[in-house]
Amino acid sequence: MAFEAVTRRNLAVALGAALVLSVSSATVASASSATVASASSAAGQESRAANLASIPVYCTANNKAYAALAAKMVADIRAKIAARPYSTEGIEVTDDQTKMTCWYHSKYHFYAASAVKAIILAALLRKAQESHRGLTANEKYLATLMITQSDNSAASALWNELGIPFIQHFLNLAGMTHTQLAYAWGLSLLTADDEIKLLKLLAYSNTVLTTASRNYQLGLMASVISSQRWGVPYGAPASMVVHVKNGWLPYPGSQWEINSIGAFTRAGSKTVIGRTYLMAILTYNNPSMTYGIDTIQSIAAQIHHDWNTGVPVKPLPTVTPTPTPSPTLSLPPAAPTTSPSDPTSPAGDPGSSPASPAATPIDPTSPPVSPATAAGARHGLS
């Protein structure tokens, strides 16, 4: 398993160099086979079902009133993981009402696919802040396509505009120390723990992103087209506003990386306090896209159920907060400079595939980011 983690990390870096040298897709496919060969066998993963108590799921509750719920969620999440023997998952979820956090392999690495687009937009907003300006009309156009339709050409344009050094600068500010960038943005490596850090930057006041920047990105994530609203939104109560970004990629070979991150918010009112909870569920080794989506949705639905059954809406004590609901944004008119790809293509996440031109946004002036050492290893850091 440790060898597999190193192979996945080094392959992402090697792929970026290969793209610079214009190595053929056949060579990349050959390099991918080593990772396939090192993947865990399905039989080994199926042993989880026979050793339910050994699955390292953890839940903490700062409020003693939810200690029993925390124990229940450990058992519930373990059962859902055991029922999906082919998927390898990284999970972290947190809720500001119950003061609970649950995690499972939250520092394992997973190829990002289009989930990295949430990082690209947050970095773009930070760059505009540092330049003391708003987004340009074209940046807004590209950002809207990138988030609401997962358009790969738009993501490549913004990735190249920012450059890897500035995106790394944003990651440093965000404390996302385990995220590793690759020249091919879809082959960047994410962890569930770092994705929760990103979602917290979007959901709560902080010094990295202004309120206007946070509301802008949450607004786009709340406006994702219906065909891409699968994953962690599954099972969310109607009372919560859903903000989501997903990623999907058949890589390496026929194995699918399926990732989903989301924030679930309810604005305060005259009678209740607002609530926010966050989910990041990353997976790989899925035999199909549908299998990976089902894995995420099974886990997410259980978490939504546990956090919304027997957890009463908290009444407002004295002060009425001023809600700042995320806007629902409409798609801007087409710009002549952009030719978006078809985001509904069944082939998965083509822009993050190394065989797709849209997946190779190279900034020749930006050196590759050095991978983290043992602190960023995929296994052993849950």
ABEGO torsion letter per residue (X at the ends): XAAAAAAAAAAAAAAAAAAAAGBBAAAAAAAAAAAAAABBBAAAAAAAAABAAABBBBBBBABAAAAAAAAAAAAAAAAAAAABAABBBBBBBBBAAAGBBBBBGAABBBBAEAAAAAAAAAAAAAAAAAAGBBBBAAAAAAAAAAAAAGBAAAAAAAAAAAEAAAAAAAAAAAGBAABBBBABAAABBBBAAAAAAAAAAAABBBAABBAAAAAAAAAAAAABBAAAABEAABGBBAABBBBBBBBBBBOBEABBBBBBBBBBBBBBBAABBBBBBBBBBBBBGBABAAAAAAAAAAAAAAAAAAAABGBBBBBBAABBBBBBBBBBBBBBBBBAABBBBBAABAAEBAAABAABAAABBBBAABBBBBBBBAAABABGAX
